[in-house]
Amino acid sequence: MYINGQEISEDTHFQDHIEHQVPIQIYRNSQHKDIGYIEDYNGNFIKVNNTFYNRNQFTFISRPGY
């Protein structure tokens, strides 16, 4: 499926992570911001830990097994 550290960006990636309860890590400019499970997403935002992260401003990394 996904390897630890793989960048995810497509709707199918986010949907897979929701369905299989795979956590993600969130970065902005190489700075760690958050880690958790995707609660929801749309074309502009990813919701993790009740916070909306702009898909154009943040990098989302798959963390299976975390």
N, CA, C and O atoms as CSV, one atom per row, in Angstrom:
chain,resi,resn,atom,element,x,y,z
A,1,MET,N,N,0.831,-1.182,0.000
A,1,MET,CA,C,0.000,0.000,0.000
A,1,MET,C,C,0.881,1.253,0.000
A,1,MET,O,O,1.257,1.733,-1.069
A,2,TYR,N,N,1.210,1.780,1.157
A,2,TYR,CA,C,2.048,2.980,1.256
A,2,TYR,C,C,3.247,2.661,2.142
A,2,TYR,O,O,3.153,1.869,3.080
A,3,ILE,N,N,4.362,3.286,1.830
A,3,ILE,CA,C,5.549,3.079,2.648
A,3,ILE,C,C,5.693,4.247,3.615
A,3,ILE,O,O,5.250,5.361,3.338
A,4,ASN,N,N,6.317,3.972,4.748
A,4,ASN,CA,C,6.545,4.996,5.749
A,4,ASN,C,C,7.392,6.110,5.145
A,4,ASN,O,O,8.488,5.859,4.644
A,5,GLY,N,N,6.888,7.330,5.191
A,5,GLY,CA,C,7.616,8.474,4.654
A,5,GLY,C,C,7.204,8.880,3.253
A,5,GLY,O,O,7.723,9.857,2.712
A,6,GLN,N,N,6.283,8.147,2.664
A,6,GLN,CA,C,5.829,8.466,1.311
A,6,GLN,C,C,4.940,9.707,1.329
A,6,GLN,O,O,4.011,9.795,2.131
A,7,GLU,N,N,5.222,10.658,0.454
A,7,GLU,CA,C,4.377,11.842,0.341
A,7,GLU,C,C,3.067,11.461,-0.341
A,7,GLU,O,O,3.060,10.729,-1.330
A,8,ILE,N,N,1.974,11.960,0.193
A,8,ILE,CA,C,0.665,11.712,-0.412
A,8,ILE,C,C,0.038,13.046,-0.787
A,8,ILE,O,O,0.210,14.045,-0.089
A,9,SER,N,N,-0.700,13.049,-1.911
A,9,SER,CA,C,-1.267,14.313,-2.374
A,9,SER,C,C,-2.576,14.153,-3.154
A,9,SER,O,O,-3.296,15.131,-3.351
A,10,GLU,N,N,-2.880,12.974,-3.584
A,10,GLU,CA,C,-4.067,12.739,-4.407
A,10,GLU,C,C,-5.271,12.361,-3.541
A,10,GLU,O,O,-5.112,11.811,-2.451
A,11,ASP,N,N,-6.475,12.661,-4.035
A,11,ASP,CA,C,-7.688,12.291,-3.307
A,11,ASP,C,C,-7.714,10.800,-2.985
A,11,ASP,O,O,-8.132,10.410,-1.894
A,12,THR,N,N,-7.276,9.969,-3.917
A,12,THR,CA,C,-7.279,8.516,-3.664
A,12,THR,C,C,-6.354,8.159,-2.509
A,12,THR,O,O,-6.656,7.245,-1.742
A,13,HIS,N,N,-5.230,8.863,-2.368
A,13,HIS,CA,C,-4.316,8.633,-1.240
A,13,HIS,C,C,-5.025,8.943,0.079
A,13,HIS,O,O,-4.977,8.154,1.023
A,14,PHE,N,N,-5.682,10.100,0.127
A,14,PHE,CA,C,-6.353,10.513,1.357
A,14,PHE,C,C,-7.498,9.567,1.696
A,14,PHE,O,O,-7.696,9.224,2.862
A,15,GLN,N,N,-8.250,9.146,0.688
A,15,GLN,CA,C,-9.353,8.215,0.917
A,15,GLN,C,C,-8.838,6.879,1.442
A,15,GLN,O,O,-9.426,6.311,2.362
A,16,ASP,N,N,-7.754,6.372,0.873
A,16,ASP,CA,C,-7.142,5.127,1.364
A,16,ASP,C,C,-6.752,5.247,2.828
A,16,ASP,O,O,-6.971,4.325,3.613
A,17,HIS,N,N,-6.174,6.382,3.191
A,17,HIS,CA,C,-5.732,6.577,4.576
A,17,HIS,C,C,-6.912,6.642,5.539
A,17,HIS,O,O,-6.804,6.188,6.678
A,18,ILE,N,N,-8.025,7.194,5.101
A,18,ILE,CA,C,-9.231,7.198,5.928
A,18,ILE,C,C,-9.765,5.771,6.075
A,18,ILE,O,O,-10.016,5.310,7.189
A,19,GLU,N,N,-9.936,5.084,4.963
A,19,GLU,CA,C,-10.525,3.744,4.973
A,19,GLU,C,C,-9.709,2.745,5.782
A,19,GLU,O,O,-10.274,1.881,6.452
A,20,HIS,N,N,-8.384,2.854,5.725
A,20,HIS,CA,C,-7.510,1.885,6.387
A,20,HIS,C,C,-6.917,2.404,7.692
A,20,HIS,O,O,-6.072,1.749,8.302
A,21,GLN,N,N,-7.368,3.599,8.121
A,21,GLN,CA,C,-6.908,4.205,9.370
A,21,GLN,C,C,-5.378,4.239,9.460
A,21,GLN,O,O,-4.784,3.780,10.435
A,22,VAL,N,N,-4.767,4.792,8.420
A,22,VAL,CA,C,-3.306,4.981,8.381
A,22,VAL,C,C,-3.029,6.435,8.764
A,22,VAL,O,O,-3.567,7.351,8.141
A,23,PRO,N,N,-2.198,6.654,9.775
A,23,PRO,CA,C,-1.904,8.034,10.174
A,23,PRO,C,C,-1.033,8.756,9.154
A,23,PRO,O,O,-0.331,8.139,8.353
A,24,ILE,N,N,-1.101,10.085,9.211
A,24,ILE,CA,C,-0.242,10.913,8.373
A,24,ILE,C,C,0.485,11.931,9.249
A,24,ILE,O,O,0.038,12.272,10.343
A,25,GLN,N,N,1.589,12.391,8.747
A,25,GLN,CA,C,2.347,13.457,9.392
A,25,GLN,C,C,2.273,14.671,8.479
A,25,GLN,O,O,2.295,14.544,7.255
A,26,ILE,N,N,2.186,15.839,9.080
A,26,ILE,CA,C,1.995,17.071,8.321
A,26,ILE,C,C,3.178,17.999,8.544
A,26,ILE,O,O,3.607,18.230,9.675
A,27,TYR,N,N,3.701,18.530,7.426
A,27,TYR,CA,C,4.845,19.438,7.467
A,27,TYR,C,C,4.511,20.719,6.727
A,27,TYR,O,O,3.706,20.734,5.797
A,28,ARG,N,N,5.147,21.785,7.162
A,28,ARG,CA,C,5.119,23.049,6.427
A,28,ARG,C,C,6.536,23.576,6.410
A,28,ARG,O,O,7.133,23.821,7.459
A,29,ASN,N,N,7.076,23.752,5.200
A,29,ASN,CA,C,8.459,24.229,5.046
A,29,ASN,C,C,9.435,23.389,5.861
A,29,ASN,O,O,10.290,23.932,6.561
A,30,SER,N,N,9.313,22.080,5.774
A,30,SER,CA,C,10.182,21.116,6.461
A,30,SER,C,C,10.028,21.103,7.978
A,30,SER,O,O,10.806,20.443,8.667
A,31,GLN,N,N,9.054,21.808,8.502
A,31,GLN,CA,C,8.792,21.837,9.939
A,31,GLN,C,C,7.577,20.956,10.253
A,31,GLN,O,O,6.508,21.120,9.666
A,32,HIS,N,N,7.762,20.025,11.184
A,32,HIS,CA,C,6.654,19.174,11.613
A,32,HIS,C,C,5.569,20.029,12.258
A,32,HIS,O,O,5.862,20.878,13.100
A,33,LYS,N,N,4.313,19.805,11.864
A,33,LYS,CA,C,3.184,20.548,12.420
A,33,LYS,C,C,2.209,19.665,13.189
A,33,LYS,O,O,1.661,20.093,14.205
A,34,ASP,N,N,1.986,18.439,12.719
A,34,ASP,CA,C,0.971,17.602,13.347
A,34,ASP,C,C,1.133,16.168,12.865
A,34,ASP,O,O,1.803,15.907,11.866
A,35,ILE,N,N,0.518,15.253,13.582
A,35,ILE,CA,C,0.430,13.858,13.158
A,35,ILE,C,C,-0.911,13.323,13.647
A,35,ILE,O,O,-1.351,13.650,14.749
A,36,GLY,N,N,-1.555,12.504,12.827
A,36,GLY,CA,C,-2.839,11.945,13.224
A,36,GLY,C,C,-3.535,11.286,12.059
A,36,GLY,O,O,-2.930,10.990,11.028
A,37,TYR,N,N,-4.821,11.062,12.246
A,37,TYR,CA,C,-5.635,10.394,11.238
A,37,TYR,C,C,-6.481,11.421,10.489
A,37,TYR,O,O,-6.970,12.383,11.080
A,38,ILE,N,N,-6.645,11.209,9.199
A,38,ILE,CA,C,-7.471,12.098,8.393
A,38,ILE,C,C,-8.928,11.902,8.792
A,38,ILE,O,O,-9.446,10.785,8.788
A,39,GLU,N,N,-9.573,13.004,9.134
A,39,GLU,CA,C,-10.981,12.972,9.488
A,39,GLU,C,C,-11.853,13.267,8.277
A,39,GLU,O,O,-12.946,12.717,8.143
A,40,ASP,N,N,-11.367,14.141,7.392
A,40,ASP,CA,C,-12.109,14.523,6.201
A,40,ASP,C,C,-11.145,15.244,5.259
A,40,ASP,O,O,-10.046,15.630,5.656
A,41,TYR,N,N,-11.568,15.417,4.017
A,41,TYR,CA,C,-10.767,16.153,3.042
A,41,TYR,C,C,-11.668,16.660,1.937
A,41,TYR,O,O,-12.774,16.160,1.730
A,42,ASN,N,N,-11.168,17.672,1.225
A,42,ASN,CA,C,-11.820,18.140,0.000
A,42,ASN,C,C,-10.723,18.651,-0.920
A,42,ASN,O,O,-9.546,18.399,-0.660
A,43,GLY,N,N,-11.063,19.340,-1.957
A,43,GLY,CA,C,-10.074,19.799,-2.918
A,43,GLY,C,C,-9.092,20.813,-2.372
A,43,GLY,O,O,-8.043,21.046,-2.973
A,44,ASN,N,N,-9.418,21.426,-1.233
A,44,ASN,CA,C,-8.564,22.476,-0.683
A,44,ASN,C,C,-7.940,22.153,0.669
A,44,ASN,O,O,-6.865,22.660,0.987
A,45,PHE,N,N,-8.592,21.324,1.464
A,45,PHE,CA,C,-8.144,21.103,2.837
A,45,PHE,C,C,-8.143,19.629,3.221
A,45,PHE,O,O,-8.872,18.812,2.659
A,46,ILE,N,N,-7.285,19.319,4.215
A,46,ILE,CA,C,-7.261,18.020,4.868
A,46,ILE,C,C,-7.535,18.291,6.344
A,46,ILE,O,O,-6.884,19.144,6.947
A,47,LYS,N,N,-8.489,17.575,6.929
A,47,LYS,CA,C,-8.810,17.763,8.336
A,47,LYS,C,C,-8.173,16.657,9.162
A,47,LYS,O,O,-8.444,15.475,8.954
A,48,VAL,N,N,-7.323,17.056,10.104
A,48,VAL,CA,C,-6.639,16.148,11.019
A,48,VAL,C,C,-6.701,16.777,12.408
A,48,VAL,O,O,-6.403,17.960,12.567
A,49,ASN,N,N,-7.085,15.994,13.408
A,49,ASN,CA,C,-7.166,16.486,14.794
A,49,ASN,C,C,-8.011,17.755,14.893
A,49,ASN,O,O,-7.659,18.698,15.602
A,50,ASN,N,N,-9.120,17.761,14.179
A,50,ASN,CA,C,-10.072,18.873,14.177
A,50,ASN,C,C,-9.472,20.191,13.665
A,50,ASN,O,O,-9.970,21.270,13.987
A,51,THR,N,N,-8.407,20.095,12.873
A,51,THR,CA,C,-7.756,21.260,12.275
A,51,THR,C,C,-7.722,21.065,10.765
A,51,THR,O,O,-7.433,19.973,10.277
A,52,PHE,N,N,-8.019,22.130,10.033
A,52,PHE,CA,C,-7.988,22.083,8.571
A,52,PHE,C,C,-6.631,22.576,8.074
A,52,PHE,O,O,-6.187,23.666,8.435
A,53,TYR,N,N,-5.973,21.758,7.237
A,53,TYR,CA,C,-4.672,22.096,6.661
A,53,TYR,C,C,-4.836,22.294,5.157
A,53,TYR,O,O,-5.361,21.429,4.456
A,54,ASN,N,N,-4.381,23.441,4.680
A,54,ASN,CA,C,-4.480,23.774,3.259
A,54,ASN,C,C,-3.573,22.845,2.459
A,54,ASN,O,O,-2.389,22.712,2.767
A,55,ARG,N,N,-4.117,22.216,1.453
A,55,ARG,CA,C,-3.353,21.261,0.640
A,55,ARG,C,C,-2.226,21.929,-0.134
A,55,ARG,O,O,-1.261,21.264,-0.512
A,56,ASN,N,N,-2.330,23.230,-0.377
A,56,ASN,CA,C,-1.279,23.938,-1.114
A,56,ASN,C,C,-0.172,24.459,-0.210
A,56,ASN,O,O,0.888,24.843,-0.704
A,57,GLN,N,N,-0.386,24.483,1.075
A,57,GLN,CA,C,0.587,25.046,2.004
A,57,GLN,C,C,1.324,24.008,2.845
A,57,GLN,O,O,2.350,24.312,3.452
A,58,PHE,N,N,0.806,22.793,2.880
A,58,PHE,CA,C,1.377,21.752,3.728
A,58,PHE,C,C,1.741,20.524,2.904
A,58,PHE,O,O,1.208,20.304,1.816
A,59,THR,N,N,2.652,19.736,3.444
A,59,THR,CA,C,3.051,18.462,2.849
A,59,THR,C,C,2.532,17.359,3.758
A,59,THR,O,O,2.652,17.448,4.980
A,60,PHE,N,N,1.956,16.321,3.164
A,60,PHE,CA,C,1.346,15.235,3.912
A,60,PHE,C,C,2.133,13.950,3.650
A,60,PHE,O,O,2.360,13.569,2.502
A,61,ILE,N,N,2.543,13.293,4.734
A,61,ILE,CA,C,3.406,12.122,4.661
A,61,ILE,C,C,2.703,10.930,5.311
A,61,ILE,O,O,2.164,11.041,6.413
A,62,SER,N,N,2.715,9.798,4.621
A,62,SER,CA,C,2.126,8.573,5.137
A,62,SER,C,C,3.010,8.007,6.257
A,62,SER,O,O,4.234,7.956,6.138
A,63,ARG,N,N,2.355,7.584,7.348
A,63,ARG,CA,C,3.076,7.008,8.493
A,63,ARG,C,C,2.445,5.675,8.935
A,63,ARG,O,O,2.019,5.545,10.082
A,64,PRO,N,N,2.384,4.688,8.029
A,64,PRO,CA,C,1.823,3.395,8.456
A,64,PRO,C,C,2.681,2.786,9.585
A,64,PRO,O,O,3.909,2.865,9.559
A,65,GLY,N,N,2.028,2.202,10.534
A,65,GLY,CA,C,2.737,1.561,11.632
A,65,GLY,C,C,3.147,2.520,12.729
A,65,GLY,O,O,3.793,2.110,13.693
A,66,TYR,N,N,2.788,3.782,12.607
A,66,TYR,CA,C,3.167,4.745,13.648
A,66,TYR,C,C,2.312,4.569,14.857
A,66,TYR,O,O,2.479,5.288,15.841
